[in-house]
Structure formats: structure tokens, C-alpha cells
């Protein structure tokens, strides 16, 4: 029996207002991994706390989450801040550009 797995794209703000973008199926676990700074934490975030989750959006599936992550990572900081302030990443609009 297959379980429906929800995929999320998220943005974490860290030292000096830098932004890190990632994907996960379990935000609580993933954020704790980043916070702990262990071997499962993103190298970009190790030792760069405090960390603050500033954006989270559920995606249709893993493929969409990965594509959204890639698109967001290519944006400027101002464009990322616009997404954070809106609370929404228009995946369909971006993927069709």
C-alpha cells in the first residue's frame, strides 16, 4: 500500500539574513537536522545559526518540489524576499517562463 507523501519547499534565513532553500517531506525533522549541524545538516547552514524558517509551501509532488527549489535558488535575494512576503511561490507561472 503506497502512502501519499507530501513534499514541501522551504526557505531558512540564517546569519546576516542569508537565505537557504531546500525540500523535504518532514519539515520538523529536517529543520532539527539543520539546527543540530550534524552530518545530515546542509553544509551551507553548519555553524551559521540561529536559523529561522521564513517560508514553507506544499508542492504537488517531489518533482515539483525539486523544480521549485531549483527555480528559487536562481532568484535574486529581492525576488526571494518577495516570495517570503507573499507567502506563495507561483510554481506554474515560473515553470512556464
Buried (B, 14 or more C-beta within 10 A) or exposed (E): EEEEEBBBBBBBBBEEEEBBBBBBEEBEEBBEBBBEBEEEBBEEBEEBBEBEEBBBBEBEEEEBBBBBBEBBEEBEEEEBBEBBEEEEBEBEEBEEE
